[in-house]
Amino acid sequence: MVNRRYEGKAVLVIGGTGFIGGRLAERLVLEEGAREVRVLVRNWSRAVWVSRYRVELVPGDVLDAASLARAMVGIDVVFHCASAPADNGGYTRTNVEGTRAVIAACLAQGVSRLVYVSSIAVHGDDHEGVLSADSPRPLTGRDYSDSKVLAEDLVFEAARSNALYCVIIRPTYVWGPRSSLFTVRPLREMKQDRFKWVDNGRGICAAVHVDNVVEAILLAGSKSGLSGRAYLVTDGEDLTWADFFGNYLRHLGVTAARALDSRSRLARAGCRATDVLRTIVERLKGNPAPLWRKVVRRLALELGRRMERRYMSAWDLHKYSRRAPVDIASTHRELGYVPVVSVAAGMRDTLLWVQDQYGGELGSPTPVAGTVPVHPAGQG
Amino acid sequence: MTVRMGIVGCGAIALNMHAPAAVATGGLQLSAAIDSDLALARSLANKFAIAHVGCNIRELAGMLDAVLIATPPHTHVALAAEAFDAGLHVLCEKPMANTAAECAEMIRLAAAAGRILAIGHNFRFFPVRRQLRQLLHQHGLGEIESIVATEGKPYTWPTLTGYTVRRELVPGGVILNAGIHTLDLILWWLGDPVEVTYEDDAVGGLESNARVGLRFRGGRSASFRQSRTCALPYQIRVIAQRGEILMSTNATRDYTLKTSGSSTRLRVLSDAADETDYARAQLSDFARSIEDAGLPLVPGPEGARVIRLIDQLYAIKRARPLPERAPIPGLTW
C-alpha cells in the first residue's frame, strides 16, 4: 500500500465503471487502504475493467434514487464521476438530475463527503486569457458544458448550506490508458490521416494524465477545510500540443499534414457549421420519426461527415488554439496537489497500453524490444 | 418419442439462443420456462408459446423429461441435483460449474440417478471443428504440432445477473466465461496438458485479459490470448507438420488451408446454415442420447475436463501476490 489516506473508510465511486472513476476505484482499493470500495454499476458489461479489482459492485443508476440510497448505506465518502452515456437520456438528465439525486442521497444517508468530478468545459470556449478555477462559468447553449455548470451549481449550493462537505475537481483534457478523447481518438485520426494540426500545434497543451486527475480527487476527498471549493487540474508541464501529440505520431511512425488556422475566418465558420450539423443530428435523433426528420437528419449526418474531414468542433478549435495557460496555483496551494505522473512517464505507460489493447490497429511499427508486448494481430 | 424439456434460467442465453433453437428442434418439445424470477419465465413463455411456467424444477418435474440449465455457473450443481433427484436428464450450459470439485459432484449425481448429463459446449458442433482430423488427413498435413489462438472484443453481453463480472459469484472472468470455448477445443484436439503457464490482468478480482500457454506430450503446444476489453482477431491457427489450418473462432464451416507458398479458402460440407443450427444440433444430440440411452457429444466428464484446467490456471492467479501500485490497465505482464 502506497498511501493510507482512506484507511478504514468506506467509499462509493459513482461512474466507477468508466475511465476516470475506474482508475480512482483501482487506486482506492489497492493503494489507499480503503476498507470498502463500492462501485455503482448501471451496465454490468461495462464493469470488465473495474471488476479486475477487489471492489464491491452494486447495481444502480444515478437516476434511480432507491438504488443510490442502497449503495450509500454506511458510506463515508462519495466520488461522483458519472457522466452522461449516450443511451441514458442525454447530458442534462444524467448530469444535472443525476447530481441532484446523488446529493439528496448523500444527505439522506448521512454521507460525510462528496467529491464531484466536473470539467474545464464549465468555463466555456471563448475564454482567451489565463484560465483559473475562479474564471466565469457561462451558460453557452452547449448541452454538455451547460449540464456541468448546472450540476456544479447544485454542488455549490449543498456546500453553502453546510449540509454536505463538497469539493469539485475540474479536469482539463484527460489522457492516458482508457482515454477515448485524448488518446485513442487522436491516434486513430492520425493513423487514418484525419488528424489536423491547429496553428501548427503551437497552442498550449493543458492536458492531464488520468492518474493526476485521480490524485486530485483523492486529495479532495481526504483534506479538510475545502468545502465549496473547485479546482482545475492539469499535468502542470509547459507543453504545446505539438509536443504532446508528437509522441503519438512518433509511436505510429506517421506524420500529420492537415492543418487548420484558428485565425482564419473560413476555418472558424467551418467549425461552427460543423457544430450546427452535429446539433441537428443529435436533436433529430429518435425512432419512430416522421420522414422529413429522418431525411434532414441523414442529410446533416452526411454533410457533417464531409465537414469533419476539413474542420472540427468550435470547442476543439478553441482548445487546440489557446495560447494562455491554465493556472492551477490554487490547486497546488490549497489542495496540496503535486502531479504523481510526469508527461514523459505517463506517455510511456499509455503507449504500452495502446500497444497491448490496440496493437492491431494503432500499434507501433517498431515496438521497443523487451518492453512492448508483441500484439498477436501484428503477426499476421 | 418426444423429449419434454424445460429451460431453467430465462436470461440472455435462453432468450437469444436456446429457446429459438428448442422450438425448431424435432424430437423435442419446449414445455416449461423456469426461473426464480417468475416474470422472466412468463416473458420467455409468452414469446415462445411455452405451456408451463414455474419458479423451480420440482413443481414442474412431473410434466418434463429433461431440463436445460441456463443459469450462472455457481447455481449449476444445486439445480442439477434437483433435476436428477426428480428423475430428469440435464443439458447444462457451459461453464459446467465454478470448480472441478463441483463438476465431479454433478457427474456422480448423474450416474447415481442413471440420467444423461450433457454440457453445452455448442462450439464442438461446428462441422469444421468436428471434422478437423479428417481435414488434416485429407490435405496431407500430418499431425498437429501447435495451436495458436486469439480472441477478444469489448464485452457487451446483456447479462441480467452480471455474474460474469461478480467475484462473489464466479472464480474467474473472461477465461471461465468465454475462453472456455477455445480451451475446450484445444483439450479436445490435443488431450490434457502436461505443463501450464498463465498470466492475467486481475488485481484481486476477475481477469479481463489473459494469456494461457500449454504443453502436451510429444512436444506439442498451444497458446491462447483472450480479452474482453479490446479487439483481438477471432482466430485459431492449427499448425501441423506440413502446413496449417486457419479458422475464425466463429466459423462453423469455413477455413483457410496454408501450405508452403499457398493459401486457399475452403468450406466443409454441412446441412446446417447458421449458428442457431448448432444450438439445434446440440439439442438434437441431447434428445437422441436420451432416447438411445447413449452418450451425448459432450458428456459430463468432457465438460469437467476444461474446468480442471481452469482450476489450475486460477490456482496460479491466486498464488500471485498483489502489486503495491495499480498497474497499467489491461497489461497481463
Interface residues (C-beta under 8 A of the other chain):
Chain A: M1 V2 G22 R23 E26 R27 V29 L30 E31 V41 W44 S45 A47 V48 W49 V50 S51 R52 Y53 R54 V55 L57 P59 P177 R178 D349 L352 W353 D356 Q357 Y358 G360 E361 P373 P376 A377 G380
Chain B: V148 T150 P154 Y155 T156 W157 P158 T159 T161 G162 T164 V165 R166 R167 G173 V174 D201 A202 V203 G204 G205 L206 E207 S208 N209 R225 S227 R228 T229 C230 A231 L232 P233 Q235 L322 P323 E324 R325 A326 I328 P329 G330 L331 W333
